[in-house]
Amino acid sequence: MHDPEKLHRQEAEKNPGGTLNDSINQPVRAGTNWKATLSIIVILVISYVIYQLLF
């Protein structure tokens, strides 16, 4: 049968930055999460400031 280690080495020779490239691109795919989190934090801070001004 096929040796998985040999297959892995062959893939690494063809694409040496493959695993590094995957780890770099992963945060880009999840890039909208920080925007949503930041929006929620900003809304909460603004709401708190308005609350303190009114009450």
C-alpha positions in Angstrom: 0.0 0.0 0.0 1.0 3.7 0.0 3.2 5.0 2.8 1.5 8.1 4.3 4.8 9.6 5.4 6.2 9.2 1.8 3.1 10.9 0.4 3.4 13.7 2.9 7.0 14.3 1.9 6.1 14.3 -1.8 3.4 16.9 -1.1 5.8 19.0 1.0 8.3 18.9 -1.9 5.7 20.1 -4.4 4.3 22.8 -2.0 6.8 23.7 0.7 4.7 26.6 2.0 1.5 24.6 2.0 1.0 24.2 5.8 2.4 27.6 6.5 0.1 29.1 3.9 -3.0 27.4 5.4 -2.2 28.7 8.8 -1.7 32.3 7.5 -5.0 32.2 5.5 -7.2 30.9 8.2 -7.5 34.2 10.1 -8.4 35.9 6.8 -11.4 33.5 6.4 -12.5 34.3 10.0 -11.8 38.0 9.5 -15.4 39.2 10.0 -15.5 38.0 13.6 -13.3 40.8 15.0 -15.5 43.3 13.2 -18.6 42.0 14.8 -16.9 41.9 18.2 -15.6 45.4 17.9 -19.1 46.6 16.8 -20.7 45.1 19.9 -18.1 46.6 22.2 -18.5 50.1 20.6 -22.3 49.9 20.9 -22.1 48.8 24.5 -19.7 51.7 25.3 -21.9 54.3 23.6 -25.0 52.9 25.3 -23.3 53.2 28.7 -22.2 56.8 28.0 -25.7 57.8 27.0 -27.2 56.0 30.0 -24.8 57.9 32.3 -25.7 61.2 30.7 -29.4 60.7 31.0 -29.7 59.1 34.4 
